[in-house]
Amino acid sequence: MDWSPSVGTPETVWTCPFDFAEGMEFDPLLRRMMTEAPIARIRMPYGQGEAWLVTRYEDVRFVTTDRRFSRAAVTGRDFPRMTPAPIVQDESINLMDPPASSRLRRLVSQAFTAPKVAAMRPATQRIVDELLDGMAEHGAPADLVKHLSMRLPLTTICEVLDIPEEDRPELRRRAMAMMNIGATTRESAVQAKAELRAYFLELTRRRRAAPGEDLVSSLATAREGDDLLGEDELAVMAMVLLITGHDTSTYQLSNITYTLLTHPEQLAKLRSRPELLPRALEELLRYIPFRKGVGIPRIATEDVEVGGVTIRANDTVHVSYLAANRDPRRFERPDELDLDRQPSPHMTFGWGAHHCIGSPLALMELELAIGSLLSRFPALDLAVPAGEIRWNDESIWRYPYELPVTW
């Protein structure tokens, strides 16, 4: 592929399928762009036209915090993307700019305060213990994906939302259908999105009429003065919490375990110093390429210079949190996993006005699950050679289909 040696005047449009799915290896196309064209024009599998891709940490931070780059302006556009149909709902907080998004975040964040997340720990620990009991009873070798990763986050978020157990498998099927990247999956993705929306619209109506102790009820009754979430806002937010509340944690449980088991010196360090776990999780989250490509873009509302490149008004701009997490200007030896690395903010949960609101819950789940797994199974190891593990190539997420372990 030809590319311009002058970053300030890029001449090449890079074709970016962002479909790399080889274990936890970093996408070689993205790595090349980070070096050769850190602010580049790209073309993606779906959507109209071209977009900018920004990969440097400081440039990503600039784009995600400068109000001249608008998420709201994406609404109604056939923007360049990875999936046949857009995943995001038009009314979602993910397509809002401050101050509208600030209002929603203040209301929703009331459900994720430190005391409320702490109150969820005993129930989450109980679920973890039950799932690990089941894995131990099954005996080695066992598939960690089947016994823990696929079950813990979904069970936890569904219990927190108080979703009936009989509804959960179908909700997960629909959530997964929305994430597929194949061209033939567009119709099923659109249908799944509509079905999820209808389900949560009905559920949230019932909870607002008769609130309980669950997270949906907390959202339905959260107030700032006289301000409440609207009916559609509440339904979409509950839907987003289901999807993001189990997807990322599901795949990261497998990814983190795989990464530790394939970095024995780091695993030994964590086993000898269990108190290192919170810092270790932050480093693992920085290091692991948790998804493929990019997410929701922004639209430049006026001409803006970013890293020496002029982005014109109305241009679409994607950022890569994956690349930012591996930027050598920010992280020394960024391609090395170092559980002793001094804490430095990573971008796995996003940045700025769209930093993941539910990250405290995700971190609590990961800490309990990984901590319990390592203490319960001190000889945990892969049951097959790392090269035999199959990796997802159907959706935007990076994760193993199965993770056979022994102990």
GIURHU-V454247 format. One record per residue. N is the residue number from 0. SS is DSSP state (h for helix, s for strand, l for the rest). Layout:
n:N ss:SS
n:N ss:SS
This chain:
n:0 ss:l
n:1 ss:l
n:2 ss:l
n:3 ss:l
n:4 ss:l
n:5 ss:l
n:6 ss:h
n:7 ss:h
n:8 ss:h
n:9 ss:l
n:10 ss:l
n:11 ss:l
n:12 ss:s
n:13 ss:s
n:14 ss:s
n:15 ss:l
n:16 ss:l
n:17 ss:l
n:18 ss:l
n:19 ss:l
n:20 ss:l
n:21 ss:l
n:22 ss:l
n:23 ss:l
n:24 ss:l
n:25 ss:l
n:26 ss:l
n:27 ss:h
n:28 ss:h
n:29 ss:h
n:30 ss:h
n:31 ss:h
n:32 ss:h
n:33 ss:h
n:34 ss:h
n:35 ss:h
n:36 ss:l
n:37 ss:l
n:38 ss:s
n:39 ss:s
n:40 ss:s
n:41 ss:s
n:42 ss:s
n:43 ss:l
n:44 ss:l
n:45 ss:s
n:46 ss:l
n:47 ss:l
n:48 ss:l
n:49 ss:l
n:50 ss:s
n:51 ss:s
n:52 ss:s
n:53 ss:s
n:54 ss:l
n:55 ss:l
n:56 ss:h
n:57 ss:h
n:58 ss:h
n:59 ss:h
n:60 ss:h
n:61 ss:h
n:62 ss:h
n:63 ss:h
n:64 ss:h
n:65 ss:l
n:66 ss:l
n:67 ss:l
n:68 ss:s
n:69 ss:s
n:70 ss:l
n:71 ss:h
n:72 ss:h
n:73 ss:h
n:74 ss:l
n:75 ss:l
n:76 ss:l
n:77 ss:l
n:78 ss:l
n:79 ss:l
n:80 ss:s
n:81 ss:l
n:82 ss:l
n:83 ss:l
n:84 ss:l
n:85 ss:l
n:86 ss:l
n:87 ss:l
n:88 ss:l
n:89 ss:l
n:90 ss:l
n:91 ss:l
n:92 ss:h
n:93 ss:h
n:94 ss:h
n:95 ss:l
n:96 ss:l
n:97 ss:l
n:98 ss:l
n:99 ss:h
n:100 ss:h
n:101 ss:h
n:102 ss:h
n:103 ss:h
n:104 ss:h
n:105 ss:h
n:106 ss:h
n:107 ss:h
n:108 ss:h
n:109 ss:h
n:110 ss:h
n:111 ss:h
n:112 ss:l
n:113 ss:h
n:114 ss:h
n:115 ss:h
n:116 ss:h
n:117 ss:h
n:118 ss:h
n:119 ss:h
n:120 ss:h
n:121 ss:h
n:122 ss:h
n:123 ss:h
n:124 ss:h
n:125 ss:h
n:126 ss:h
n:127 ss:h
n:128 ss:h
n:129 ss:h
n:130 ss:h
n:131 ss:h
n:132 ss:h
n:133 ss:h
n:134 ss:h
n:135 ss:h
n:136 ss:h
n:137 ss:h
n:138 ss:l
n:139 ss:l
n:140 ss:l
n:141 ss:s
n:142 ss:s
n:143 ss:h
n:144 ss:h
n:145 ss:h
n:146 ss:h
n:147 ss:h
n:148 ss:h
n:149 ss:h
n:150 ss:h
n:151 ss:h
n:152 ss:h
n:153 ss:h
n:154 ss:h
n:155 ss:h
n:156 ss:h
n:157 ss:h
n:158 ss:h
n:159 ss:h
n:160 ss:h
n:161 ss:l
n:162 ss:l
n:163 ss:l
n:164 ss:h
n:165 ss:h
n:166 ss:h
n:167 ss:h
n:168 ss:h
n:169 ss:h
n:170 ss:h
n:171 ss:h
n:172 ss:h
n:173 ss:h
n:174 ss:h
n:175 ss:h
n:176 ss:h
n:177 ss:h
n:178 ss:h
n:179 ss:s
n:180 ss:l
n:181 ss:l
n:182 ss:h
n:183 ss:h
n:184 ss:h
n:185 ss:h
n:186 ss:h
n:187 ss:h
n:188 ss:h
n:189 ss:h
n:190 ss:h
n:191 ss:h
n:192 ss:h
n:193 ss:h
n:194 ss:h
n:195 ss:h
n:196 ss:h
n:197 ss:h
n:198 ss:h
n:199 ss:h
n:200 ss:h
n:201 ss:h
n:202 ss:h
n:203 ss:h
n:204 ss:h
n:205 ss:h
n:206 ss:h
n:207 ss:h
n:208 ss:h
n:209 ss:l
n:210 ss:l
n:211 ss:l
n:212 ss:l
n:213 ss:l
n:214 ss:h
n:215 ss:h
n:216 ss:h
n:217 ss:h
n:218 ss:h
n:219 ss:h
n:220 ss:h
n:221 ss:l
n:222 ss:l
n:223 ss:s
n:224 ss:l
n:225 ss:l
n:226 ss:s
n:227 ss:l
n:228 ss:l
n:229 ss:l
n:230 ss:h
n:231 ss:h
n:232 ss:h
n:233 ss:h
n:234 ss:h
n:235 ss:h
n:236 ss:h
n:237 ss:h
n:238 ss:h
n:239 ss:h
n:240 ss:h
n:241 ss:h
n:242 ss:h
n:243 ss:h
n:244 ss:h
n:245 ss:h
n:246 ss:h
n:247 ss:h
n:248 ss:h
n:249 ss:h
n:250 ss:h
n:251 ss:h
n:252 ss:h
n:253 ss:h
n:254 ss:h
n:255 ss:h
n:256 ss:h
n:257 ss:h
n:258 ss:h
n:259 ss:h
n:260 ss:h
n:261 ss:l
n:262 ss:l
n:263 ss:h
n:264 ss:h
n:265 ss:h
n:266 ss:h
n:267 ss:h
n:268 ss:h
n:269 ss:h
n:270 ss:h
n:271 ss:h
n:272 ss:l
n:273 ss:h
n:274 ss:h
n:275 ss:h
n:276 ss:h
n:277 ss:h
n:278 ss:h
n:279 ss:h
n:280 ss:h
n:281 ss:h
n:282 ss:h
n:283 ss:h
n:284 ss:h
n:285 ss:h
n:286 ss:h
n:287 ss:l
n:288 ss:l
n:289 ss:l
n:290 ss:s
n:291 ss:l
n:292 ss:l
n:293 ss:l
n:294 ss:l
n:295 ss:l
n:296 ss:l
n:297 ss:s
n:298 ss:s
n:299 ss:s
n:300 ss:l
n:301 ss:l
n:302 ss:l
n:303 ss:s
n:304 ss:s
n:305 ss:s
n:306 ss:l
n:307 ss:l
n:308 ss:s
n:309 ss:s
n:310 ss:s
n:311 ss:l
n:312 ss:l
n:313 ss:l
n:314 ss:l
n:315 ss:s
n:316 ss:s
n:317 ss:s
n:318 ss:s
n:319 ss:l
n:320 ss:h
n:321 ss:h
n:322 ss:h
n:323 ss:h
n:324 ss:l
n:325 ss:l
n:326 ss:l
n:327 ss:l
n:328 ss:l
n:329 ss:l
n:330 ss:l
n:331 ss:l
n:332 ss:l
n:333 ss:l
n:334 ss:l
n:335 ss:l
n:336 ss:l
n:337 ss:l
n:338 ss:l
n:339 ss:l
n:340 ss:l
n:341 ss:l
n:342 ss:l
n:343 ss:l
n:344 ss:l
n:345 ss:l
n:346 ss:l
n:347 ss:l
n:348 ss:l
n:349 ss:l
n:350 ss:l
n:351 ss:h
n:352 ss:h
n:353 ss:h
n:354 ss:l
n:355 ss:l
n:356 ss:l
n:357 ss:l
n:358 ss:h
n:359 ss:h
n:360 ss:h
n:361 ss:h
n:362 ss:h
n:363 ss:h
n:364 ss:h
n:365 ss:h
n:366 ss:h
n:367 ss:h
n:368 ss:h
n:369 ss:h
n:370 ss:h
n:371 ss:h
n:372 ss:h
n:373 ss:h
n:374 ss:h
n:375 ss:h
n:376 ss:l
n:377 ss:l
n:378 ss:l
n:379 ss:l
n:380 ss:s
n:381 ss:s
n:382 ss:l
n:383 ss:l
n:384 ss:l
n:385 ss:h
n:386 ss:h
n:387 ss:h
n:388 ss:l
n:389 ss:l
n:390 ss:s
n:391 ss:l
n:392 ss:l
n:393 ss:l
n:394 ss:s
n:395 ss:l
n:396 ss:s
n:397 ss:l
n:398 ss:l
n:399 ss:s
n:400 ss:l
n:401 ss:l
n:402 ss:l
n:403 ss:s
n:404 ss:s
n:405 ss:s
n:406 ss:l
